[in-house]
Amino acid sequence: QVQLVESGGGLVQAGGSLRLSCIASRSFFGINAMRWYRQAPGKQRELVAGITSSGNTNYGDSVKGRFTISRDNAKNTVYLQMNNLEPEDTGVYYCKAIFGLREYWGQGTQVTVSS
């Protein structure tokens, strides 16, 4: 079992920045990948960014060049640095851990970007 707790969301103006954190209840050892997703009202959940156990990263097309995913193994924490935010980035941001064939989700944190 892995419990995930996201934090760092809030209200920000367009062009601003936020850093989201996702703290895992156990070490990242054995976890294949960590990912951030988001879901806007009335839309499907979409992949924002991911980082593998070897440190490889990938990003959704709409956030490339603006968002950066990173992790701190000592703190069991994954971060999502979001810069130059746009109103279209508004949504609930979720953290997911992939551990073998199992997936674990956090409860989400709300990000609202005003124009």
N, C-alpha and C positions, 0 to 999 in steps of 0.2 A: 504493500500500500504506500501511496505517496500523496500527501496533502500539499496543496499549493495555495498560496495566499498572495494575491496581487495587491498592489498599492501604487499610489502616485498619480492617479487620475485627478481630473478637475476641470475647471472652466478656464479657457485661455483664449486670447484674441488671435485672429489669423496672423501668421508670421511668427508666433511665439513658439516656445519649446516646453516640453514636459519629459520627465524620465519616469518610466514605469519600472516597478520591481516585482519580481515573482520569487518568493521564498519557498523552497521545498523543505519538507519535513525530514528528508534524509539526504545523504550525500548524492552527488551526481554519478558516483561509480555504478556502472551497470545501466545507466539511463542512456538510451541510444541518441535521443535528440530532445531538445526543448523548442517549443514554438509559441509564437504569439499569433492570435487570431483576433479579428474584430467583427462585430455585428452591428450594423446600423438598423434603425427601425424599418421594418418592412423588407429587409434584405437578408440574403443568406450570409452565414458566417463565412469569412474569407481569411485566407492565410496572409499574414502581414510579414512575418520573418521567422526564420528558423536557424538553429545552430546545432551541429552534431557533436558527438562526444569527441571527435578529433578537431573540432573548432571550425569546420566548414560552415559557411553561412549562405543563406539564400533569402531573397526578398520578393514581395509582391511588386508587380510593375509600377503600381501607383505610388509606392513609397521609396523606390530606389533613389539613392542620392540624398534622401532626407532623413531616413530612419537608420539606426544602427543597433544591432543586437549584440550583446556581449554577456559574459558570465563570469562570476567569481566563485570558483570551486570551494574556496575556503569558507565562504558564507552561504553556500548552497543557494545562490541567488542568480537569476537571469535578469538582465536589464533590457529595456527598450528605450533608447534615446530618440526622441522625436523632435526634429527641428523643422522650422518653416511650416508649421502646421496650417492646414487648410480646413475650411468648414466641412469638406467631404471626408475628413478624417474622424468626424464625430461618430461615436459608437461606444459599445461596451467592448473592452479589450480583455481577452481571456488568455491565460497561459496554459499550455498543455505539455505534459511529459510523456514521452514514449519509452516504455520500459519493457523490452521484449515484445510480446504480442499485446501488451496491455497499454491502455492510455488513461491518463488522469488529467482532469480539468480543475482549474481554479474557479472561484465564484464570479470573477470578472471585476473590472473597475471601469467606471464611466469616464469617458473623455468627451468634452464638449468644446468645440472650436467656434467662436463667434466671428462673424464677418465685420 
